[in-house]
Amino acid sequence: PDLDLSADSVCLSSGRMCPWPLPQSERSEARLLSPTHSFSALLEVRCKPGFTLPSGLDATIRRCQGDRQWSGDEPICTGGSELENLLHVFVSLREVTNTFSIEGAAVAGTSIRYSCLSGAEIVGSSENFCQENQTWQYPHPICKKVFCQPPEEVERGYVVAVQKTEYEVGFDIHYLCKKNFLLDGPQKITCMSNGSWSAAPPHCRARCLIPAERSRVVIGGVKRWPFDVTDAMVPHGENVTLFCKHPQKQCSFGAAEICFDGNLQPPACYLEPTWLQYKLFPHRLVSEIEACEAGDVE
């Protein structure tokens, strides 16, 4: 179970007895888990049917300490709205105090480990040793709340979030791009427990002008004229295939290029048809002649 250790807490030696039996309760039953009720003995307190502890569990374990008292606060088993009120108080206390949970027992010659609640980092040693002289080897640590710095702005885009000087762990930031720009990267990033964002900010990528006017191209597996495409432009990341003529044969082959953030260059083999070729001999355009055989193109 978690132990609440204050800065002046001490670890204790054996040889002392704790009260037993405990006073009778209408809501819980106590039983020893150890042969005696001496130092370091374990005791289980279990709620009767219909009742639970503020933690939501129906039982807890207590240990006999060197001060002749059982560890922790006196367990209180509650039911119905009474339980809800205690839960609310419990959660509130956890939120407003820099508390930590502890694994291990405060027994001479043993170690304990500290861990902070979610959204906080431990400042100090995460492990402590109970020495034979009944003192701790190190001071108890504290839990410091973690924050993320404001995220970077995105060129040609927007950060969708409440403006703050710092953001709590678990806070989400959303990104949007301006019209005609494509989001390249995460649309949402989250403040993590180490004080950093879950990913780098995205980019807003520009569209590309199709580098052909009088020749058909292939976009998304469809052969079409550039003027039939909206604004004669394709989005970032789109493949565009242009047609080149075989240097020795009367056939054509496709050469694909990719639009990257506003830049789409035609392949070196591509020649833009003249206005006369397009108007007088449209059937002779390279994009319209027979395709080369597979073996003709290296």
N, C-alpha and C positions, 0 to 999 in steps of 0.2 A: 504493500500500500504506500501511497505518497506520504511523506513526512514534511511538516512545516518547521524548518530550522531557522531560528533567528540568529543574528550575528553573535550573540553571547551563549549559544547552545554549546553543551559539552557532551562528550561521549563518555560512557560509564562502564565500570567494571562489574563483575558478577557478585552474587552472594546476598541479594536482597529479595524480599517477598512482596507481592502485590495483593491487594484485597481480594479475598475469595471466601465464600461465594458472594456474588454481586447482588444488590437489592432486586427483588422481583419486579418485573415490568409486565403490564397488560398487553404490550405491543411487540415485545421481543423476548428471545430466549438466549442465554449465554451458556457456552460450554467450553471447557478446557480442551485444547488440542495437544497439550503436553502433560507428562506425568504429574508435575507439580506446578504451583503458581509462583515459582521463584524467578529470578532475573532471567530475561530472554525467553520465558515461556510464552506460548501463543494461546490466544483466546478468540473464539468465534462468537460474534453477536449476530443472530439471524432474526429478521423480522417475521412476525406471524402472518399468516395468509391475510391479504387485503391491505398490508402495509408495506412500504418501501423506504429506503434511505434517501436523503436528498440527492445522492449521486445517481439514483435510478436503480441501484442494485438492491438485492434483498438481504445481503450479508456483508460483513466486513471483518477483517482480522486485526486484532490488537496485540501488541507485544509488551511484556512486563519490562519496565525501565528501571534504571538504577535509583530513581527517586521514589520507588515503591508505587508508582502509578502506571496504569495501562496507557499505552501510546494513543495519541490522537484525542480529539474531542469525544465527549460522550455521544455515542450513536443515538440518533432520534429517528424512530420509525413513524412515518406519517402516511396519511391516505387522503385522496380526493383533493379539494382545493387547498388544503393545508400543505400538501406536498408541492403543489404548483407555486405557492408563495415562497416556500423555502428554496425551491429550485431557482426562482427569480433572484433571490438574495444571493445565492451561491454564485450564479453566473455574474452578477454585478460585481461582487467582490473580486472574482477572477479577472475581470476586465480592468478594474481601476488600480490594482496592485501589481507590482513587478514580481510576480511569483514564479516559482519553478517547481517541477516535480522531481522527486528523488527516488532512486532505486537503491535498495540495500538497507542494512540495519546499522544503527549507531552503536556498534559494539567494538570495544578495544581490539585492535589488530585487524580490522576489516575496512574495506573501502566502500564508498557510496558514489553514485554518479548523478549529476544534475542534468536536467533538460528543460528548456524554456517552452512556453506555450507557443502555438503557431503564430507567426508574425513578429517574433522577438528573437534576438540573438543573445547568446550567453557572453557576459563580460567577466573574465576571470577563468579559473580552472574549472573544467567540467567534471573533474574527479577529485575526491578528497579522501584522506586517510585518518582514521580514528587511532591516535597514538596511545601508548600504554599509560601515559600520564593524564589521560582523559581530556586531551585537547585535540583540536583539528590541525592537520598539517598546514592547511591553507585557509585564508579567509573565505567565507561563503561568497559565491559569485552573485551578480545581479543580472536581471534580464532586461535588455534594452530593446525598445520597439524599433523595428526595421522600416525604412521608407525607401522609395525609389525617387530619383530625381525626375523632373519633367522630361517627357520623351522629346526626341528630335522632331522638328517640323519636316514636312515632306514637300519638296518642290512640285508644283502643279497639283497639289492636293491639300487635304484638310485633316487636322487632328480633331476627332469628335470626342470631347471629354470636358468635364468641368475644369477650369484652369485653377491649378493649385501650385504651391511652392514645393510640395512633396506629396507622394501618393502612398497609401497604405498597401501592405501585402494583400494580394488577391484582387486589387483594383484593375479593371479592364480599360484599355484605350482602344478606340476604333479609328480606322483610317478610311477616307474616301478620296477619290480622284476627281479633278475637274472634268467637265464634259469633253468627250473624245479622247480621254487618256485612260490607259488600262492599268489596273493595279497589279504590280508585279511583286509578290511577297505576301506576308500575313496581313489579313484584314483586321485582326485583333491581336494585341499583345497584353500580357498580364504581368503585374509587379510580383516578383518572386521573393521567397523568404531570405535570399542572400542579398537583397537590395538592388538587383538588376532586373531588366525586363526580359520576358521569355524569348524574345527574338529581336533582331535588328529591324528598324523601320523599313517599310516597303518602298518601292519606287513607283512613280506614275509615269508610264511609258507612252511616248507619242506614236501616232499612226504614221504609216509610210505611204508616199505617193507611188502608185504603180509605175515603174520605169518603162512604160510602153504606151503608145497611143493608137497606132494603126496596126496592131497585131493582137490576136487573141492570146490569152494567158490561161493557166489552170490555177484556180483558187478553190481549196476545199474539195478537190476532185472533180470540179466542174470547169469546162472550157468556156470562157466568156470574153466579151470585149470589155476593155477597161472602162469605157463610158457607160456601161451597164452597171458598174459597181458604184455605190454611193460615194460621191466626192472623188471617185477613182483612187480610193485609199484603202489600205488594209490595216488591221490592228497589229500591235506589237506581237511578235512571235509567230505570225502567219507565214506559211510557205507559199511562194509564188513561183510557178514554173513558166519560163519564157522559152520560145522555140528558136533554135539555131539551125542553119543549113549545113549539111555535110559538105566538107570542102571539095570532095570529088564526085559525089553522087547527088542526084536530084531527089533528095529526101531530107526530112527534118528530124531533130531529136530535142528532147526537153532538157533544160538546165534549171535546177531549182535554187532559189535564193530565199533567205529568211529576213523578214522585217525586224530590225532591232532599234527600238527607241527612236523612230523617225528616220532611220537610215536603211534604204533598200537599193542596192546597186544592181544594174543588169549584169548578167554574166559576160565575160570578155568576148564570147562567140556571138553575142546577139547584135543584130543590125536592125535599126528602126527603118521600116519601109518608108519610101518617099510618098508624098501626097499623090503623085501621078500613079505610082504602083498601086496604092490603096484604092484609087478611084477607077483606073482603067483596067487593071488586072487583079481584082481581089482574089480570084481563085488561084493565082500564082504566088500569093503571099506565103512566106515560109511556114506560118502557123496553119496554113490550109492545105499544103501539099502532103503527099504520102509520108508516113513515118518510116524511118530507117529500120532495117532489121536489127535484131538484138546484137548480132555479130558484127554489124557495121560500125558500131559505136564502142570505143574503148572506154 
